[in-house]
Amino acid sequence: MNSGYFMRKEGSNKTRALILTEGGKDIGLGHITRCISLCQALDERNIVPELIINGKGIVSDLLRNWRFQIFDWLKLKSKTFKMVSGADIVICDSFLADINFYETLSNLVKTPVYMDDNKRLDYPRGIVVNVSIYSEEFDYPEKEDTVYLLGTKYTILRKEFWNIPEKKIRSNAENIMVTFGGGDRKSITPRIMEFLRDKYSGYTKNIIVGRGFGCKKMIENLKDKKTNLIYDPDADQMKKVMLESDIAISAGGQTLYELARVGVPVVGISAAENQLRNLYGWKRIGFLEYAGSHDSKNIFSNLKYAIDKIQPHKVRINRSMIGRNIVDGRGSRRVCNQLLQRQAISRGAK
C-alpha cells in the first residue's frame, strides 16, 4: 500500500469524505483526474477528502497534493467497507465495481455518490452523476431515494478551467494541438505527427506527451522545428496550450470537455469504443468534427477532410462559441453544492 499526506487545512465542519476510483498506465487516468476536480471543489468548502486508488506507479504523481492510499479496494472489500463505514460522503468513480459493491456501499454511507458514464448499472440509494454530453438520453429509473445529476451543467473540470479568459480566434489557423490522454496505449500520437508533418508542415504542432506514453522515442524522432513537445503537463499548462492552439486533434475522453470550456475547435478520433458516445454527442451539437476510429483504413483522408472543414475563420468562431456555451466551468461547484445539500438533508433526518 502507498499513501500520501499533505499540509492542508482540516475540514472545519468535520465532514468525512472519501473517494474510491481507479487508474494507471493500462486503463488511463481520466477517472483520477475527474476525482481530483471534485476534491478541489470540496476543498473550497473546507472538506478535504481522502482518495483510495486502485492503481500503480504513475498515479502517485497526480495525487501528491492530496491525502491518498493506493490499494486494490475492490479485491480488499472488507478493508474498504471498514474504511468507508459511517462516512458522510463517499464518491465511487469506477468501471469495475459491481452492483453488490454499490449496494453495500449504499448501506454503509450517509451520502453515497456514483459517477456514471453509460448507465452501467441500476444504482441503489444515493446520487448518480453523469455529466456527459449524451447523459440525458438515458432512461434512468425514477426512485424516491436516488437523485440524478445529469448533463454538461454538471461538467466536472479541474480548478484551472473554472475561469477562462476569452479565447482569441485568429483569422488564419496556425497552431494544431494533439492530445491523446495520459497514456496513448495505441500509439496514435506519432502517427498523427507524421501525417501533420507531411500535410500541414507550415503549422506549429503542440504535442501533448503524457506521463504514461510508451511511444516517447517515436515522438521525439518525428519532431521538427515547428513541433513543441509538452511533457506531462499540469492543468495550467494544458490550459495555456489550448488557449494558444487554433485546432485540436483529440481522443474522446475528459479532455474534450476542457477543450469545449476553452473554446478550441476539435477534430475527434476514437481511441476506444467507449469514447464513441462522447464523440458522436459533441459532433451532433456542432462542436466537433469526427474523423473516425484510430484504426480505420480511411483515418488520414478523414482527418485531412475534417481539419480543412473547420479551418475557415467563421467556422472556428462558431464552434468555439458552441463549446463555451455548453461548458461554463461551474459544474464542479454545482455537483459539490448538491452533495452538501443532500448531506444536510441526511443529517436532518437523523
C-alpha positions in Angstrom: 0.0 0.0 0.0 1.2 3.5 -0.8 -0.1 6.6 0.9 0.3 10.3 0.7 -0.1 13.1 3.2 -0.2 16.8 2.8 -0.3 20.0 4.8 -3.8 21.4 4.2 -6.5 22.9 6.4 -8.7 20.4 8.2 -12.4 20.3 7.3 -14.0 22.9 9.5 -17.4 21.3 9.5 -16.0 17.8 10.3 -17.5 16.3 7.2 -15.8 12.9 6.5 -15.5 12.3 2.8 -13.7 9.6 0.7 -13.3 8.9 -3.0 -12.9 5.5 -4.5 -11.5 5.3 -8.0 -9.1 3.5 -10.3 -6.4 4.4 -12.9 -3.0 3.8 -14.3 -1.0 3.2 -17.4 -3.2 0.4 -18.7 -6.6 1.9 -18.0 -5.9 5.6 -18.3 -6.0 8.5 -15.8 -9.4 10.1 -16.6 -11.2 8.8 -13.5 -8.4 10.1 -11.2 -8.4 13.5 -12.9 -12.1 13.8 -12.6 -12.0 12.9 -8.9 -9.2 15.4 -8.2 -11.5 18.0 -9.7 -14.2 17.0 -7.2 -11.5 17.2 -4.4 -10.8 20.8 -5.4 -14.5 21.8 -5.3 -14.9 20.1 -1.9 -11.7 21.7 -0.6 -13.2 25.1 -1.5 -15.9 24.3 1.0 -13.4 23.2 3.7 -13.9 19.5 3.1 -10.7 17.5 2.4 -11.5 14.0 1.0 -9.2 11.0 1.2 -8.6 9.3 -2.2 -8.5 5.5 -2.3 -7.0 4.5 -5.6 -6.8 1.1 -7.3 -3.7 1.7 -9.5 0.0 1.6 -9.8 3.1 3.7 -10.4 2.4 6.9 -12.2 -0.8 7.7 -10.3 1.2 8.9 -7.3 2.4 11.9 -9.2 -1.2 13.1 -9.8 -2.0 12.7 -6.1 0.9 14.5 -4.5 -1.2 17.4 -3.2 -3.9 15.2 -1.6 -4.3 12.6 1.1 -4.5 9.2 -0.5 -3.9 5.5 -0.3 -3.2 3.1 -3.2 -4.5 -0.4 -2.9 -7.0 -2.7 -4.8 -10.1 -1.6 -2.9 -12.3 -4.0 -4.9 -10.2 -7.0 -4.0 -9.8 -6.0 -0.4 -13.5 -5.3 0.2 -13.5 -5.9 3.9 -10.8 -3.3 4.4 -12.6 -0.9 2.1 -16.0 -1.2 3.8 -14.4 -0.7 7.2 -12.8 2.5 6.0 -15.9 4.0 4.5 -18.4 2.9 7.1 -20.3 5.8 8.6 -18.7 8.4 6.3 -20.7 11.5 5.4 -19.9 11.4 1.7 -18.3 8.6 -0.4 -17.8 9.1 -4.1 -17.2 6.0 -6.3 -15.9 6.5 -9.8 -15.4 3.1 -11.3 -15.9 0.9 -14.4 -15.1 -2.2 -12.4 -17.3 -2.2 -9.2 -20.4 -4.4 -9.5 -23.9 -3.8 -8.2 -23.2 -5.8 -5.0 -20.4 -3.5 -4.1 -22.6 -0.4 -4.6 -25.5 -1.9 -2.6 -23.1 -2.5 0.3 -21.7 1.0 0.0 -25.2 2.5 0.0 -26.0 0.8 3.3 -22.8 1.9 5.0 -22.6 5.6 3.9 -24.8 8.6 4.7 -24.4 10.1 1.2 -23.2 7.7 -1.4 -22.3 9.1 -4.8 -21.8 7.2 -8.1 -20.0 8.6 -11.1 -21.5 7.1 -14.2 -20.9 7.5 -18.0 -23.1 4.9 -19.7 -26.0 3.9 -17.3 -23.7 1.0 -16.4 -25.9 -0.2 -13.5 -29.2 0.3 -11.8 -27.7 2.1 -8.9 -29.1 1.9 -5.3 -29.9 4.7 -3.0 -27.6 7.7 -3.5 -26.6 10.4 -6.0 -25.9 9.4 -9.6 -23.7 11.9 -11.5 -23.4 11.6 -15.3 -22.0 14.8 -16.8 -21.5 13.5 -20.4 -22.9 15.3 -23.4 -25.3 12.4 -24.0 -26.4 11.6 -20.4 -29.9 12.9 -20.8 -30.6 10.3 -23.5 -30.5 7.6 -20.8 -33.8 6.5 -19.3 -32.6 6.3 -15.7 -35.3 4.7 -13.4 -37.1 7.1 -11.1 -36.5 6.3 -7.5 -37.6 8.1 -4.3 -34.2 7.7 -2.7 -32.0 8.4 -5.8 -31.0 11.8 -7.2 -29.7 12.2 -10.7 -27.3 15.0 -11.7 -27.2 14.8 -15.5 -25.7 16.8 -18.3 -23.0 19.3 -19.1 -24.4 21.7 -16.5 -22.5 19.5 -14.0 -19.4 19.0 -16.1 -16.5 18.3 -13.6 -13.4 20.3 -14.6 -10.1 20.9 -12.8 -10.0 24.2 -11.0 -7.7 25.8 -13.6 -10.6 25.5 -16.1 -13.3 27.1 -13.9 -12.4 30.7 -15.1 -11.1 31.1 -18.6 -10.3 34.3 -20.5 -11.9 34.9 -23.9 -10.1 32.8 -26.5 -8.7 34.8 -29.5 -9.8 33.2 -32.8 -7.1 34.0 -35.3 -8.1 34.9 -38.9 -5.9 32.1 -40.1 -5.2 28.9 -38.3 -1.6 28.5 -37.3 -1.4 26.0 -34.4 -2.6 22.4 -34.1 -2.7 20.7 -30.7 -2.6 16.9 -30.5 -3.7 15.2 -27.3 -4.5 11.5 -26.6 -4.6 11.3 -22.8 -2.0 10.4 -20.3 -1.1 7.0 -21.8 -1.9 6.7 -25.5 -1.7 2.9 -25.4 -2.5 2.7 -29.1 0.5 4.9 -30.1 -1.8 7.2 -32.1 0.2 10.4 -31.4 3.3 9.5 -33.6 1.0 8.5 -36.5 -0.8 11.9 -36.3 2.5 13.7 -36.0 3.8 12.0 -39.2 0.6 13.0 -41.0 0.8 16.6 -39.9 4.4 16.9 -40.8 3.6 15.8 -44.3 0.3 17.6 -44.9 0.4 20.6 -42.6 4.2 21.4 -42.4 3.6 25.1 -42.0 1.6 24.7 -38.8 3.1 24.8 -35.3 2.3 21.4 -33.7 1.7 21.4 -30.0 2.1 17.7 -29.0 1.0 16.6 -25.5 3.2 13.7 -24.3 1.6 12.1 -21.2 3.5 10.5 -18.3 2.3 7.1 -19.3 3.3 7.2 -23.0 5.3 4.2 -24.2 5.9 5.8 -27.6 8.1 8.8 -26.5 11.1 7.7 -28.6 8.9 7.6 -31.7 7.5 11.0 -30.9 10.9 12.6 -30.4 12.2 11.1 -33.7 9.3 12.8 -35.5 9.9 16.3 -34.0 10.7 19.0 -36.5 11.5 22.7 -36.0 7.7 23.6 -35.8 6.9 21.0 -33.2 6.6 21.7 -29.5 6.6 18.6 -27.2 4.8 19.3 -23.9 5.7 16.6 -21.4 3.4 15.6 -18.5 1.6 19.0 -18.5 -0.4 20.0 -15.4 -3.8 21.6 -15.7 -2.4 25.2 -16.0 0.0 24.1 -18.8 -2.8 22.4 -20.7 -5.0 25.5 -20.4 -2.2 27.6 -21.9 -1.6 25.2 -24.8 -5.4 25.2 -25.5 -5.6 29.0 -25.5 -2.7 29.1 -27.9 -4.0 26.4 -30.3 -6.4 27.1 -33.2 -7.4 23.5 -33.7 -7.1 20.4 -31.5 -6.9 16.7 -32.5 -8.1 14.7 -29.6 -9.4 11.4 -28.3 -12.9 11.2 -26.9 -12.3 11.4 -23.2 -12.4 14.0 -20.4 -10.1 16.4 -22.3 -13.0 17.1 -24.8 -14.8 18.9 -22.0 -11.8 21.1 -21.2 -11.3 21.9 -24.9 -15.0 22.9 -25.1 -14.6 25.1 -22.0 -11.7 26.9 -23.6 -13.4 27.0 -27.0 -10.9 25.1 -29.1 -12.5 23.6 -32.3 -11.8 19.8 -32.2 -11.2 17.0 -34.7 -12.1 13.9 -32.7 -10.5 10.4 -33.2 -11.8 7.4 -31.3 -9.1 5.6 -29.3 -11.5 3.2 -27.7 -15.1 2.0 -28.3 -16.3 3.6 -25.0 -15.5 7.0 -26.4 -17.9 6.8 -29.3 -21.0 8.2 -27.5 -18.9 11.2 -26.3 -17.6 11.9 -29.8 -21.0 11.5 -31.5 -22.6 13.7 -28.9 -20.2 16.6 -29.4 -20.4 16.1 -33.2 -24.2 16.3 -33.1 -24.3 19.7 -31.4 -21.8 21.1 -33.9 -18.7 21.5 -31.7 -16.6 18.6 -33.0 -15.7 17.1 -36.4 -15.3 13.3 -36.2 -12.6 11.7 -38.2 -13.3 8.1 -37.2 -11.6 5.3 -35.2 -7.8 5.4 -34.9 -7.5 2.1 -36.8 -9.8 3.0 -39.6 -8.2 2.5 -43.1 -9.5 5.9 -44.0 -8.4 7.7 -40.9 -5.9 10.1 -42.6 -8.1 11.1 -45.5 -10.9 11.7 -43.0 -8.5 13.7 -40.8 -7.5 15.9 -43.6 -11.1 16.5 -44.6 -12.0 17.3 -41.0 -9.2 19.8 -40.5 -9.9 21.6 -43.8 -13.6 21.8 -42.9 -13.0 23.6 -39.7 -10.1 25.8 -40.8 -12.3 28.8 -42.0 -12.4 31.7 -39.5 -16.2 31.8 -39.2 -16.4 28.1 -38.7 -13.9 28.2 -35.9 -15.6 31.2 -34.2 -18.9 29.3 -34.3 -17.5 26.1 -32.9 -15.6 27.9 -30.2 -18.9 29.6 -29.1 -20.7 26.3 -29.1 -18.2 24.7 -26.8 -18.1 27.6 -24.3 -21.9 27.8 -24.2 -22.2 24.1 -23.4 -19.5 24.0 -20.7 -19.5 27.1 -18.4 -16.9 26.0 -15.8 -19.3 25.9 -12.9 -20.1 22.2 -12.9 -17.7 21.1 -10.2 -19.2 23.6 -7.8 -22.8 22.7 -8.7 -22.0 19.0 -8.0 -20.4 19.9 -4.7 -23.4 22.1 -3.7 -25.8 19.2 -4.5 -23.7 16.8 -2.4 -23.7 19.1 0.6 -27.4 19.8 0.3 -28.1 16.1 0.3 -25.7 15.6 3.3 -27.6 18.3 5.2 -30.9 16.5 4.5 -29.3 13.3 5.7 -28.1 14.8 8.9 -31.5 16.4 9.5 -33.2 13.1 9.1 -31.2 11.5 11.9 
